[in-house]
């Protein structure tokens, strides 16, 4: 039986997207992008996503009202940020909450920064500078069972991942295509203080059924953006958006940095250009938080976050969600 608020916009007072959901102290917290309303046209560079701040959403439980806790961090308060505060995540470490977020620096390069708070809803105090060596977008952070903290990140096209292939920023860099190996996502380990990477960022490999890296032209399966990592029965599940083909897919591995083997599709396309998600265990069941553009009637930069139950079998296989199928779930 579906819950009353399942597959419906969780808040309607603001546009929200890219939900990273977590359970902290028994309560559900959602860290979304806060979409900015405007009438300018969309482009392939994502220039329409001109978000300026973050609001944290919370729910006492899955049936309760979803509350917008107001301003948690604004771009004007982050010294290194010029604009475009995109998809964030948050982790709780040693009693502190760390908001991990991407934004463009004053040179127009996407970087990843951290802001901290004693409360899961902020306000968050930003670190002076971005994480050295970070680039691109969509950070998702996993604290593993041994306390090590891993950051998964990176996005193609407007997310600039292709532009860093040489190790230096090159806006004219070739985009891998056809039979060339696909890029990303990126992987690095945070230090305990959450203010530096302690490993050199590296590309993770997603392999096909023959153990070969997925190819750039395999757009139904290759990584585009929006990584998420969840752990289930000791296995690591990397899920992500395929961008241009609008799917959410997942791959399985035995260690946090892979390699991962492609397993299947988590979700068919939603209304809008694409979706971005998180996978979280709540009271012993698994849920997918995601977004579509229902609230704005399809305006791709005015999105709304939703959730739905995920069916995961004992072997970790995830049943594909058909987001508008009333007979499912
Ligand atoms: O919200 C801006 C960008 O759109 C995100 O970073 C991507 O994952 C896509 O959802």
Boltz pocket constraint, residues with backbone or C-beta under 6 A from the ligand:
constraints:
  - pocket:
      binder: B
      contacts: [[A, 17], [A, 18], [A, 33], [A, 46], [A, 49], [A, 86], [A, 87], [A, 137], [A, 138], [A, 155], [A, 225], [A, 226], [A, 274], [A, 275], [A, 276]]
      max_distance: 6.0
